[in-house]
């Protein structure tokens, strides 16, 4: 359920709005226990996703780092290698 929650800080190019929104959606899904809210809860769910996304953007805008920016392709390759080891049978 939380596959889109990834480190978003210190990448070049910076995290996109879509990446931040996907992470916010997954976070709200996880803490609410619902991948799709009922009609009665849709408004509250959507407000929570928007608030988490905004807080995430504010956090990312305020963070600094002295480390060189990470490369998305290199990080994805590392994750695939870890998964290959984990799920190898």
N, C-alpha and C positions, 0 to 999 in steps of 0.2 A: 504494500500500500504506500510505502514512502520512497519509492524509487527516484522520484524527482527532487527529493531533498538532498542536495549536494552542496559542497563548499562552493560559494559564489564569489568569495573575496579573493582579490589579487590575481585576476586573470586578465589577459590581454587578447582580445578586446574585453572590456568589462561586461559583467552579466547583463543580459538583455531584459527588457520588461517581461517578455514571455517566460524566461527562465525564473525570474522572481515570482511571477504569477503562478507558475506551475508548482514551485516549492511552497508557496502560500496555500494553494489549494490542497496539496498533499498533507500539509501540516494540519489544516482545519479538518480534513477527512479523518486523519488519525485521531485527533483529540476528541472529535465528535462521535467517532465510531460509525460513521455513515459515509459511504462513497457517494451517495446521492441522497440529499435530504428530502423529507416529505414536503408536500406543498405548503403545509403549515410552517415549516422551518426554513424554507428557501430564502426568505428575506434575511433572516438572522445569519444564515450560513453565508450568503453572498456578502453581507456587511463584514463578517469576520474575515473572509478571504481578502477583501479590499483593505481592511485595517492591518492585517498581517503583512500583506504585500507592501503597503506604505511604510510600515515600521521596518521592514527588511531593506527597502530602498534607502531610508534614512540612515540605517545602520551602515550599509555598504558605502554610502556617501561620506560618512564620518570616519571610517576606518583608514588607517595608514599602514604602510609596511615598508621595511627597508629591504625585504627579500625581492629578488627579481620576479616579475610576473610569471605565472605558470602558463603553460601552453595546453590548450584543451585537448589536442590530439595526443600529446604525450600522456596526460593524465588519464584519458580514456583507454589508451593502450595498457597502462599500468593496471587499471581496473579490470580489463579483460583478462590479463595475465593472472591476477588474483582469483578471479572467478573460475578460470580454467583449472587452477590448482585446487580450489575449494570443491568444485563439482566433478572433478575427474574420477572416473570409476574404473 
